[in-house]
Amino acid sequence: MTSSRNLVWILGVVAALVIGGLAGVWIGGEMEQDVLADVFARADLTADCRAQIGRSMQQLIDDYDGGDLGP
């Protein structure tokens, strides 16, 4: 094999590993989200507790998205 052919194989393997890793992280995140939603749905929580969890989750989403930047 020539060095250029070796380089093509190496780049192909690296690309496949990167794509596989990203797909694994994506699928893992989706599964974790589904499990978390199922846990909260099955838990015997009071209405106040559910409201506090909802507010906390919304605050995290707002913080991540930039939300209220303040003065």
C-alpha angles and dihedrals in degrees: 000000000000123000092250090054090049090051091052091052092047092049091048092052092047091049091049091050092049093048091046092049093050091047090051093051091047094049091045091052092050091050092048091051091050092049093048092051090049092050092052091045092053097041118102097232128161119245090251091053092049090049092051091049090048092051092048092050092048090050090052090050091048092048091050093048093046094256116176107005091189128206 
